[in-house]
């Protein structure tokens, strides 16, 4: 039995190493195509790796550079933002700003009032997974403090410590819910096609959105998406023009 387990483990290790090596070879091939100024081919290869689930900040960054070179500004912005979601790097940020300058009709975002800015900053401070881990850790701490205080009768645990732990658990759970709701119901995406027409529900308003514009998903209506643009206006666009971040 031990020998069988060892063989299975060895097989899995070999398969993992082979897959990792293949990914590296494909990545290097795409990089070489980019260095040879074959930007279309390198962009296609980077995009294939992303579609296959290969996830690394440098992959998104290099893909963004390739898309920028072939004037696909929407995909370039999307790639740079994906790279920044994984890891902050000044090169990623600089190239994102450079790509955003190429957006033809760059709609300026409306300024939120201070407590809305604070609220958004708070729940965006961590990812959903990190908020979940923190909430669980604080919950366990609260139970532990209650146990020590009320069951073990240890008086060095003050009631104020328990109250603080419970309040922090509640706040963390609130931020977890807000972040989860944002990512599942009102996530953001990038317009990846040029001259996309945003039409309001009453059809009284229509706006041409340039590729690279970031919008917020609101609802899906068949082949159309209801989205909110940076200045707060809402309308529908074709789902094919939207790429989720």
Secondary structure per residue as TSV (DSSP state, phi and psi in degrees):
chain	resnum	aa	ss	phi	psi
A	1	X	-	360.0	-45.1
A	2	X	H	-61.7	-39.2
A	3	X	H	-65.1	-39.5
A	4	X	H	-64.4	-44.0
A	5	X	H	-61.3	-41.8
A	6	X	H	-63.6	-40.6
A	7	X	H	-65.8	-43.0
A	8	X	H	-62.3	-44.7
A	9	X	H	-60.6	-44.4
A	10	X	H	-62.1	-40.9
A	11	X	H	-62.7	-43.2
A	12	X	H	-64.6	-40.2
A	13	X	H	-62.9	-43.9
A	14	X	H	-63.8	-43.6
A	15	X	H	-62.9	-42.4
A	16	X	H	-64.2	-43.7
A	17	X	H	-64.6	-38.8
A	18	X	H	-64.6	-44.3
A	19	X	H	-64.3	-41.4
A	20	X	H	-63.4	-42.6
A	21	X	H	-64.5	-39.9
A	22	X	H	-64.5	-41.7
A	23	X	H	-61.3	-43.5
A	24	X	H	-62.8	-41.8
A	25	X	H	-62.8	-42.1
A	26	X	H	-65.7	-40.5
A	27	X	H	-63.5	-44.2
A	28	X	H	-65.3	-37.0
A	29	X	H	-63.4	-42.7
A	30	X	H	-63.8	-41.1
A	31	X	H	-63.0	-39.6
A	32	X	H	-66.6	-40.0
A	33	X	H	-60.7	-39.7
A	34	X	H	-65.5	-44.1
A	35	X	H	-63.0	-30.1
A	36	X	T	-85.2	8.8
A	37	X	T	65.7	22.8
A	38	X	-	-92.6	69.9
A	39	X	H	-66.6	-38.0
A	40	X	H	-61.6	-45.2
A	41	X	H	-67.0	-41.1
A	42	X	H	-66.7	-39.8
A	43	X	H	-62.7	-41.4
A	44	X	H	-62.2	-41.6
A	45	X	H	-70.1	-41.6
A	46	X	H	-60.1	-43.6
A	47	X	H	-64.8	-36.4
A	48	X	H	-65.0	-40.1
A	49	X	H	-64.8	-40.2
A	50	X	H	-64.3	-42.9
A	51	X	H	-64.2	-30.2
A	52	X	T	-79.7	-2.8
A	53	X	T	97.2	4.1
A	54	X	-	-72.3	122.6
A	55	X	-	-127.9	110.8
A	56	X	-	-154.4	142.9
A	57	X	H	-58.3	-41.5
A	58	X	H	-65.5	-33.1
A	59	X	H	-62.9	-49.1
A	60	X	H	-63.6	-39.3
A	61	X	H	-63.9	-48.0
A	62	X	H	-64.3	-38.6
A	63	X	H	-63.1	-41.1
A	64	X	H	-59.4	-41.6
A	65	X	H	-62.5	-41.7
A	66	X	H	-65.9	-44.1
A	67	X	H	-65.6	-36.2
A	68	X	H	-62.2	-39.7
A	69	X	H	-65.9	-29.9
A	70	X	T	-100.3	15.8
A	71	X	T	66.3	27.2
A	72	X	-	-96.5	80.3
A	73	X	H	-66.6	-36.4
A	74	X	H	-60.3	-48.6
A	75	X	H	-66.6	-35.7
A	76	X	H	-63.2	-46.8
A	77	X	H	-60.8	-44.8
A	78	X	H	-58.5	-46.2
A	79	X	H	-64.0	-44.2
A	80	X	H	-63.7	-39.3
A	81	X	H	-67.7	-37.3
A	82	X	H	-64.3	-39.7
A	83	X	H	-62.0	-42.2
A	84	X	H	-70.0	-27.1
A	85	X	H	-65.6	-31.8
A	86	X	H	-84.2	-42.7
A	87	X	-	-158.1	134.8
A	88	X	-	-81.2	130.7
A	89	X	-	-145.1	136.5
A	90	X	H	-63.4	-30.9
A	91	X	H	-67.0	-40.3
A	92	X	H	-60.3	-46.3
A	93	X	H	-65.0	-43.7
A	94	X	H	-62.8	-43.2
A	95	X	H	-70.0	-32.3
A	96	X	H	-62.5	-46.7
A	97	X	H	-62.6	-37.5
A	98	X	H	-64.2	-43.3
A	99	X	H	-66.9	-39.6
A	100	X	H	-65.2	-25.4
A	101	X	T	-68.3	-17.9
A	102	X	T	-89.3	-3.6
A	103	X	-	-71.3	122.7
A	104	X	T	-65.9	-52.0
A	105	X	T	-113.5	79.7
A	106	X	-	-82.1	104.2
A	107	X	-	-78.3	125.4
A	108	X	-	-78.6	138.6
A	109	X	-	-75.9	144.3
A	110	X	-	-74.9	146.8
A	111	X	-	-81.5	123.5
A	112	X	-	-73.2	151.6
A	113	X	-	-69.8	161.9
A	114	X	H	-59.3	-39.7
A	115	X	H	-75.3	-26.2
A	116	X	H	-69.7	-42.2
A	117	X	H	-59.8	-43.6
A	118	X	H	-62.7	-43.1
A	119	X	H	-62.5	-46.9
A	120	X	H	-65.2	-41.2
A	121	X	H	-62.4	-38.7
A	122	X	H	-64.5	-52.9
A	123	X	H	-77.4	-17.2
A	124	X	T	-87.2	0.0
A	125	X	S	-64.9	-36.0
A	126	X	S	-123.6	163.1
A	127	X	-	-77.2	171.5
A	128	X	H	-58.2	-44.9
A	129	X	H	-62.6	-41.2
A	130	X	H	-69.0	-39.1
A	131	X	H	-63.2	-38.3
A	132	X	H	-64.3	-43.3
A	133	X	H	-64.5	-44.2
A	134	X	H	-64.2	-41.9
A	135	X	H	-61.9	-44.1
A	136	X	H	-64.1	-41.9
A	137	X	H	-63.3	-42.8
A	138	X	H	-67.9	-36.3
A	139	X	H	-63.7	-44.9
A	140	X	H	-62.8	-40.7
A	141	X	H	-61.7	-41.5
A	142	X	H	-61.9	-45.7
A	143	X	H	-63.0	-41.0
A	144	X	H	-63.1	-45.0
A	145	X	H	-64.7	-40.6
A	146	X	H	-63.0	-39.7
A	147	X	I	-64.8	-45.9
A	148	X	I	-64.3	-39.8
A	149	X	I	-74.9	-48.1
A	150	X	I	-98.3	-24.9
A	151	X	I	-102.4	-47.6
A	152	X	S	-83.5	-10.0
A	153	X	-	58.1	40.9
A	154	X	-	-92.2	115.8
A	155	X	T	-83.5	-4.7
A	156	X	T	-73.2	-16.3
A	157	X	S	-85.6	111.2
A	158	X	-	-80.2	152.2
A	159	X	H	-62.8	-31.3
A	160	X	H	-64.8	-31.9
A	161	X	H	-64.9	-41.4
A	162	X	H	-65.5	-44.7
A	163	X	H	-61.0	-42.8
A	164	X	H	-62.8	-43.1
A	165	X	H	-63.6	-41.2
A	166	X	H	-66.4	-43.2
A	167	X	H	-63.3	-43.6
A	168	X	H	-64.9	-36.5
A	169	X	H	-61.9	-44.5
A	170	X	H	-63.0	-43.4
A	171	X	H	-63.7	-44.2
A	172	X	H	-62.2	-41.4
A	173	X	H	-64.3	-36.9
A	174	X	H	-65.0	-45.4
A	175	X	H	-65.5	-36.1
A	176	X	H	-60.7	-47.7
A	177	X	H	-63.0	-43.4
A	178	X	H	-63.0	-43.2
A	179	X	H	-67.0	-42.2
A	180	X	H	-63.4	-43.0
A	181	X	H	-62.9	-41.9
A	182	X	H	-62.6	-44.0
A	183	X	H	-75.8	-23.4
A	184	X	H	-101.1	-27.5
A	185	X	H	-115.0	-32.6
A	186	X	S	-134.5	52.8
A	187	X	-	-77.8	167.1
A	188	X	E	-104.8	160.6
A	189	X	E	-155.3	175.5
A	190	X	E	-116.6	138.4
A	191	X	E	-73.4	120.2
A	192	X	-	-109.4	4.4
A	193	X	S	-118.3	154.7
A	194	X	S	-90.7	149.8
A	195	X	S	53.7	54.0
A	196	X	E	-86.2	129.6
A	197	X	E	-89.1	120.2
A	198	X	E	-94.7	122.4
A	199	X	E	-117.7	130.1
A	200	X	-	-73.8	164.8
A	201	X	T	-59.4	-37.1
A	202	X	T	-83.2	-5.4
A	203	X	S	63.1	15.9
A	204	X	S	-83.9	-13.8
A	205	X	-	-129.4	132.0
A	206	X	E	-140.0	134.0
A	207	X	E	-132.8	137.7
A	208	X	E	-83.7	118.9
A	209	X	E	-97.4	130.7
A	210	X	-	-84.2	151.5
A	211	X	T	-63.7	141.3
A	212	X	T	103.6	-14.5
A	213	X	-	-69.8	133.0
A	214	X	E	-91.6	131.1
A	215	X	E	-130.4	162.9
A	216	X	E	-106.5	126.7
A	217	X	E	-69.6	135.4
A	218	X	E	-115.3	-48.1
A	219	X	E	-163.7	159.9
A	220	X	E	-108.7	136.3
A	221	X	E	-131.2	82.1
A	222	X	T	66.2	-122.1
A	223	X	T	-86.2	4.6
A	224	X	E	-115.9	151.6
A	225	X	E	-118.0	138.7
A	226	X	E	-91.4	125.5
A	227	X	E	-133.6	160.9
A	228	X	E	-112.4	128.0
A	229	X	-	-87.9	167.3
A	230	X	T	-54.6	-29.4
A	231	X	T	-86.8	5.8
A	232	X	S	98.5	-10.0
A	233	X	-	-75.6	149.0
A	234	X	E	-120.6	141.0
A	235	X	E	-166.8	-174.9
A	236	X	E	-111.6	148.4
A	237	X	E	-138.0	161.6
A	238	X	E	-64.7	137.7
A	239	X	G	-61.0	-30.1
A	240	X	G	-67.4	-17.2
A	241	X	G	-87.5	-6.0
A	242	X	E	-110.5	130.5
A	243	X	E	-122.8	116.8
A	244	X	E	-67.1	139.8
A	245	X	-	-82.1	360.0
